[in-house]
Amino acid sequence: MVLLVIYYLQKGCSPPVLPSLQSSYPTHFSTSSSASATADKLTSSSLPVDVTSFTSYNTDSLGNLLVGFFNFYTDFNWFKVLSVRLAGTKPVPCDKKWTRPKIRIEDPFDGKNVTRAVYKDLQFWDIKQAFKTAKQRLAYEHCHLHEIL
């Protein structure tokens, strides 16, 4: 779920709330580095000033972003690989580990593995239906957050 939120904040809203650090700063956020090495870099003083001073120009409220999140994933093309590393999608590689899942989210630290996947048709349908239901409930004027969670 966290990767879905990050991806939405990168690609699903305009202007983006989050940049793709790996695309913008490949020397600092390399796919050849481990997750712990990347975390260490985030706490170091060697980060580029663009990273430490980043400000999004997105002025949407948290409520609008939440509505946008459900709208985005209700209509999302799940026949590609979702990549937080690229802040985009990529074609499905011709490999069993990539072609079998219904939802494919790339591991942002190595780019070669599926970090999260959904294999069963029923689970895939349930997830898509949950996004659709949340979108519909948010369309009502007096909907409360606990009703969609």
N, C-alpha and C positions, 0 to 999 in steps of 0.2 A: 504494500500500500504506500509506503514512503516513496518508493521509486515512481509510482504513479503520480503522486503529489508533486514531486520534483519535476517530472517530465511536463506535467500540466503547467507549472510555473515557468518553465523554459519555453514551451512551444504552444500552449493552449490559450494563453492570454496575450494581449497586445497593448502596450509593449511588454516584453517578458519581465517577470519579476526576478528571475535568476538567470545568470549566464551559464554556459557550459564551460567550466574551468578547464577541462581537458582539451577542448577545442581552442580556447583562447590562449591558454598558457601551457602548451604541451611539455615544455621542459620542467615545469614545476609539478604538473599533475599528469605524469606519464602513466600509460597502461602497463609499463614494465615495473612500476613501483607497487609494492604491496599496499593494502589498505592502511596498515599501521604506519608505514613510511609516509604515506600521503597525509595522514592525521598529524604526524609529527611536524610536517611542513606547515600545516595550517596554524600551528602554535608558535612557529619560529618567526624571527624578525626579518627573514629573507624573502618574504612574500612581495610580489610586485605591488607598487603603490596603487595600481588600478584595482587590485583585488581588495586591499584593505580599505580603500575609499569608495568602493562600488556603491552606487545609489541607483535604484530602479526608478524609471520615470513612470511606472505604472501607478496610477492614483486610485485604482478600484478599491472599494471597501472589502473587508474580509467576507462579508455576506455576498457581494457580487462575485468574488473569486470562488466562493463555495458553489454558488449557482452555476458559474462558468465551468467548474470542475465536472459537475454532473452532466451538463450539456455537452461538454467536450467528449467525455467517455461514452455517452449514450450513442453518439454518432461516429465513434472512432473506428478506423480501419484496422481490425485485429489481424489481418492477413500479412502483416509485416512485423519486423522485430523492432520493438520500442527500445531506444538507446538514449539514456541520460548522458552518456559520454559524448555523443554527437549532437545532443539536443535535437534529435530527429529520429526518423525511422530508417531502416535499411532492409533490403530484400532478404527473404528467408534463404539461408544457405542450404544447399542440397545435402543435408546431413540428417540422419535419423533423430539426433537430439534436438534439432531445430524444426524439422518438418512434422513431428508427431504432436507437439503441443498446440493448443487452441489459442493460448496467450503466451507470448514470448517476450521476456524482458531481459535484455543483455546485462551481463555482469559488467558494471562500469569500470572495474579495475583491471580486467584482462581482455574484455571485448570478444572473447572466444567461447564463452560458456553462457548458458541460460541461467541467470541467477534466480529467476522465478518463472514458473510455467504452470499452466493449467492443461491437463491432458484429457479429462473426462468431459464429454459433451454436456452432461447435466450440470456440472459445476460451471462450465463456461456460460451456459444459458442462465443459470442463477445469478452469476455476476453481472451479466449484461442486463438482466431484468432488475436487479437491485439499483443499477445506475438509472435506468428508465423510471423506476418507481420513485426514487429520490427526486429526479427532475420533475416529475408530475406533481409530487407533493409540495415541492418548493414553489410551484406555479400558483398555489392557493395563497391567498393573502394572509391568513392567520396560522400558517404552519409553524410548528416549533421544532427546534433542532433535534430534540430527543425523538421526534416522530420519524425522522429519516435515518437516524442512526440505529 
